């Protein structure tokens, strides 16, 4: 039944004029909702009542899970045990007519939401695998992660990280051992193995953080991050190679600022970087996901409406609101969808632009139902 609904929504898209009311939620609300990925509090789907409304009424397209609540400084968020996570995901999916993207940061090593202390198997970091530089070891690690996510019914991993380890003292990449290597060939080779193992298990991979976060000296979670003087075009090479090989799963943008690429806005909000460098120059045709729009590199300098407008204009398809920064806002999906409706009504964003993202998202969701073999 879900496959039929998904296919009809995709096929009937051209028949839905902006503002048309066909059902609850109406077609325009569905399109806008599919562009949102939201984080929430709760070990079950009933703890935060608004998440059910976000799914049923606002038609949001994705959920992101965390194991720690930053604003509350609490280890209680969405993850308690394997059985509980699988149950939570099933509850969430049961609320949505269109299959949700259920995403998680399970890179391995220190960046793992699924930790041994809560009953999940241990994992190794990208840096460890890159140092070994052994295809069998990487295949084993990637396969274990993919198998775990499949058992938990999580269908998207915000990984692999293809940043280059050009600055080992980078507080958010190098120090956390998230990069396979400073050599783009090594990074691309190991990322390819992860991609293949994820595909075999029906998991959607996400390359990050475009156009490269490995050379930064600051953390975009906490502050404006300027990489103008440290970034090099070598950081594009893993993307270039993988896209040439046919990679068309999502790419996540970074909130880094590079005046050499865009003198006004960070990558997530930059048309020159998203639509120009990534899509036009590198030939990427898939879904673009923002890094968390509530991180300080964005929220500390841009109002919510401005940030959403610029991201959509840049070519971002899915706006991620992790709702796990310094503040927790249970109304963030309602606010974001309201802003997009307003931008459409004002003619600032066109219905055609929304349709572009909707088509990409729905094409990707077909793979959740019919995973690659």
Secondary structure, DSSP 8 states (H G I E B T S, - for coil): -HHHHHHHHHHTGGG--TT---SSS-HHHHHHHTTEEE----SSTTSSHHHHHHHHTS---EEEE-SSBTTTTBS-SS-S-HHHHHHHHHHHHHT-SS--EEEE-EEETTEESS-GGGT------HHHHHHHT-HHHHHHHHHHHHHHHHHHT--EE---B----S-TT-TTTTTTT--S-SSHHHHHHHHHHHHHHHHHHT-EEEEEEET--TT-SS-TTTS--B-TTT--GGGGHHHHHHHHTT--SEEEE---B-TTT-SSS-GGG-HIIIIIIIIIIT---S-EE-S-TTSHHHHTTS-HHHHHHHHHHHT--BEEE---SSS--TTHHHHHHHHHHHHHHHTSS-HHHHHHHHHHHHHHHHHHHS---
